[in-house]
């Protein structure tokens, strides 16, 4: 189970829409047209969120 919205948020423009996921494996941003595998989008968004959190709470 992933974090809600990660695989529906465009890593290029930030648009969040259920329509960005036409199928379980495909991602196509309805705003900017960015297209890739949905798992790649979820991984990129998760990485970015982790880096933001790390930078906000340095050890």
C-alpha positions as CSV (number, residue, x, y, z in Angstrom):
1,X,0.0,0.0,0.0
2,X,1.5,3.3,-1.1
3,X,1.0,6.9,0.0
4,X,-2.2,8.3,-1.6
5,X,-1.7,10.4,-4.6
6,X,2.0,9.5,-5.2
7,X,1.2,7.6,-8.4
8,X,-1.3,10.3,-9.6
9,X,1.0,13.3,-9.1
10,X,2.9,14.4,-12.2
11,X,6.7,14.6,-11.4
12,X,7.1,17.2,-14.1
13,X,4.3,19.8,-13.4
14,X,2.8,18.7,-10.1
15,X,-0.7,18.1,-11.4
16,X,-2.7,15.7,-9.3
17,X,-5.5,13.8,-11.0
18,X,-6.9,10.3,-11.0
19,X,-7.2,10.8,-14.8
20,X,-3.4,10.8,-14.9
21,X,-3.6,7.0,-14.5
22,X,-5.5,5.7,-17.5
23,X,-4.5,2.1,-16.5
24,X,-2.8,0.6,-13.5
25,X,0.6,0.6,-15.2
26,X,0.4,3.8,-17.3
27,X,0.9,7.4,-16.3
28,X,-0.1,10.2,-18.7
29,X,-0.4,13.7,-17.2
30,X,-3.6,15.4,-18.4
31,X,-2.0,18.8,-17.8
32,X,1.5,18.7,-19.4
33,X,1.4,15.4,-21.3
34,X,4.3,13.7,-19.4
35,X,4.0,10.0,-20.0
36,X,5.9,7.1,-18.3
37,X,5.3,3.9,-16.2
38,X,3.2,4.5,-13.1
39,X,5.7,2.8,-10.9
40,X,8.4,5.2,-12.0
41,X,6.2,8.1,-11.1
42,X,5.4,6.7,-7.7
43,X,9.1,6.0,-7.1
44,X,10.2,9.5,-8.1
45,X,7.6,11.2,-6.0
46,X,8.5,9.0,-3.0
47,X,12.2,9.8,-3.4
48,X,11.4,13.6,-3.6
49,X,9.2,13.4,-0.5
50,X,11.9,11.6,1.4
51,X,14.6,14.1,0.4
52,X,12.4,17.0,1.5
53,X,11.8,15.3,4.8
54,X,15.5,14.6,5.3
55,X,16.4,18.1,4.5
56,X,13.8,19.5,6.9
57,X,15.0,17.2,9.7
58,X,18.8,16.8,9.4
59,X,20.4,14.3,11.8
